[in-house]
């Protein structure tokens, strides 16, 4: 984790404190960016499947059939539809998320009187993740909106590109149009990242051999912890993600009204449509994300 809060707060003058905070923030930013890239390339095909089955339940009743049909009709490019905005979304989200997470940990540690970030409880780290998610949601919503529209292009009968989608949104709704789905994004991210970081840190603690620190558990255990964290996130918040996908593909609506409509007309099960491929994707993507994040952070910490 980051440098101990105590040493940064009580060692040296104000300049050295500021320098330490900036260095930690820069390392978290770069590590989060690299983690976001790994996250996208590991999980994009199954993310495309998730969006399709969430948005067009009348066309796709089976996620595996959706996967094979998309590959047959659109090829590998179809499974990686929306990769550019997905990269923008994930790189932006994870860069902001992990940078904010580092600073939020320091803030929570100060409030709870922790002298060292290593002494923080799992609950305190999970709360730090929830606070960080608010900042991440602001950059995620616009880029994910474009991604969802590209992923659903064939089903909506459109031939579109990232630039054409951006121009269309600006023309029809202005800058506010990029924040369609912000309410369900926040409803998803804030509790989701409590579960994400909580499950990740719990798993890391359980997998740490006696006499070693969590930073010494190795790649396989880090990946396993990340996979558990990702599955915990998506299982907890999947209904909000279903509503978000439909709002962003259709172009609007009310979060609460659409949530109730889906539950009433299609059943509670419809709010979990696409969960299976999402959990599989999350194992691959979140495992890759945390391996890249933790290892690159460790390397940069040693270099700088």
SVG drawing of the C-alpha trace seen along z (x, -y; Angstrom):
<svg xmlns="http://www.w3.org/2000/svg" viewBox="-46 -23 61 44">
<polyline fill="none" stroke="black" stroke-width="0.4" points="0.0,0.0 1.0,-3.7 3.6,-5.1 2.6,-5.2 0.4,-8.2 2.3,-8.8 5.7,-9.2 4.2,-11.6 2.5,-13.7 5.2,-14.0 8.5,-13.7 10.2,-16.7 8.6,-20.0 5.5,-20.9 7.4,-20.6 8.4,-17.0 4.9,-16.1 3.5,-17.6 6.1,-15.9 5.3,-12.5 1.6,-13.0 2.2,-14.0 4.6,-11.1 2.0,-8.6 -0.7,-10.2 1.4,-10.0 2.3,-6.3 -1.4,-5.4 -2.4,-7.3 0.0,-5.5 -0.6,-2.1 -4.4,-2.6 -4.0,-3.5 -2.0,-0.3 -4.5,1.7 -7.4,0.2 -5.7,1.3 -5.3,4.8 -8.8,4.9 -10.3,4.0 -8.3,6.4 -8.9,9.3 -12.7,8.8 -14.0,6.8 -15.6,9.7 -17.7,10.8 -18.6,7.2 -20.0,6.8 -22.1,10.0 -23.3,8.5 -24.5,5.3 -26.3,7.1 -28.2,9.6 -29.0,6.8 -30.4,4.5 -32.0,7.0 -33.5,9.8 -36.0,10.6 -33.1,11.4 -30.7,13.1 -32.0,15.5 -28.7,17.3 -25.4,15.5 -23.3,18.2 -25.6,18.1 -25.1,14.4 -21.3,14.9 -21.3,17.4 -23.8,15.4 -21.9,12.2 -18.7,14.0 -20.3,15.6 -22.0,12.4 -19.4,9.8 -16.2,11.7 -13.6,10.9 -14.1,7.2 -17.7,7.5 -16.7,8.9 -14.3,6.0 -16.9,3.4 -16.5,0.3 -12.9,1.1 -11.7,-2.5 -14.3,-4.1 -14.0,-1.1 -10.3,-1.8 -11.1,-5.5 -13.7,-4.5 -11.6,-2.0 -8.3,-3.9 -10.1,-7.1 -12.1,-5.3 -9.2,-3.3 -6.7,-6.1 -9.1,-8.4 -10.4,-5.5 -7.0,-4.3 -5.6,-7.9 -8.7,-8.9 -8.5,-5.6 -4.9,-6.4 -6.0,-9.8 -9.2,-8.6 -7.3,-6.0 -5.2,-8.8 -8.2,-10.8 -10.0,-7.9 -6.8,-7.0 -6.5,-10.5 -10.2,-10.5 -9.8,-7.1 -6.4,-7.9 -4.4,-5.2 -0.7,-6.0 0.0,-3.7 -2.2,-2.7 -1.2,0.9 -3.1,0.8 -6.4,-0.1 -9.2,2.4 -10.9,4.0 -14.0,1.9 -12.0,-1.3 -10.4,-0.4 -13.8,0.5 -15.2,-2.9 -12.2,-4.5 -13.2,-2.7 -16.8,-4.0 -15.6,-7.6 -13.2,-7.1 -16.0,-5.7 -17.8,-9.0 -14.9,-10.6 -14.5,-7.7 -18.3,-7.7 -18.0,-11.2 -15.4,-10.2 -16.9,-6.8 -20.4,-7.7 -19.7,-9.7 -17.3,-7.2 -19.4,-4.1 -22.4,-5.8 -20.5,-5.8 -19.3,-2.3 -22.8,-0.9 -24.2,-2.6 -21.4,-1.1 -21.9,2.4 -25.6,2.3 -25.2,0.8 -26.2,3.9 -29.2,4.6 -30.4,1.0 -29.8,1.0 -27.2,-1.7 -23.8,-2.1 -21.9,-4.3 -18.5,-5.2 -17.2,-6.8 -17.0,-10.2 -20.5,-10.0 -22.0,-9.0 -20.2,-11.9 -21.4,-14.4 -25.0,-13.0 -25.1,-13.3 -23.8,-16.9 -26.2,-17.9 -29.3,-16.4 -28.7,-17.0 -25.5,-19.1 -22.9,-18.3 -25.5,-17.1 -26.4,-14.3 -23.1,-12.5 -24.4,-12.0 -27.5,-9.9 -27.3,-7.0 -25.3,-8.9 -27.8,-8.0 -27.5,-4.2 -23.8,-4.6 -23.5,-6.1 -25.9,-3.6 -23.7,-0.9 -20.2,-2.4 -20.5,-3.6 -21.8,-0.3 -20.0,1.7 -16.6,0.5 -17.2,0.9 -17.7,4.6 -14.8,4.6 -12.1,3.3 -13.6,5.0 -13.6,8.4 -10.2,7.8 -8.5,6.8 -10.3,9.6 -9.0,12.2 -5.5,10.8 -5.4,11.0 -6.7,14.6 -4.1,15.6 -1.1,14.0 1.2,16.6 2.2,16.2 5.2,13.9 4.7,12.2 2.9,9.0 0.1,8.7 2.5,7.2 4.4,10.5 1.6,12.9 2.7,13.3 0.9,13.0 -1.5,15.9 -2.9,14.9 -3.1,11.3 -5.1,12.4 -7.3,14.6 -8.0,11.8 -8.8,9.4 -11.2,12.0 -13.1,12.4 -13.3,8.6 -14.6,8.2 -17.3,10.9 -18.4,9.4 -18.8,6.0 -20.9,7.3 -23.0,9.6 -23.9,6.8 -24.8,4.1 -25.9,5.9 -29.5,4.7 -28.3,1.1 -26.0,2.0 -28.9,3.5 -30.9,0.3 -27.8,-1.8 -27.2,0.2 -30.9,-0.2 -31.0,-3.9 -27.8,-4.6 -28.7,-2.5 -32.3,-3.9 -31.2,-7.5 -32.8,-8.3 -35.5,-7.5 -35.8,-7.5 -33.6,-5.1 -36.3,-4.3 -39.2,-4.0 -37.2,-1.8 -36.0,0.4 -39.6,1.0 -40.9,1.5 -38.3,4.2 -39.1,6.0 -42.8,5.7 -43.1,6.6 -40.1,9.0 -39.6,10.3 -36.7,9.9 -34.6,12.4 -34.4,9.8 -32.4,7.6 -29.7,10.3 -29.7,11.0 -26.1,11.3 -24.7,12.0 -23.0,15.3 -20.8,13.9 -20.1,10.8 -18.8,13.0 -16.6,14.9 -15.3,11.7 -14.8,10.2 -12.5,13.1 -10.3,12.4 -10.5,8.6 -10.3,7.8 -7.5,10.4 -5.5,8.8 -6.3,5.3 -5.0,5.9 -1.9,7.8 -1.0,5.0 -1.8,2.3 0.0,3.9 3.1,5.0 3.5,1.7 3.0,-0.2 5.7,1.9 8.1,1.4 7.6,-2.4 7.8,-2.6 11.2,-0.9 12.4,-3.1 11.2,-6.4"/>
</svg>
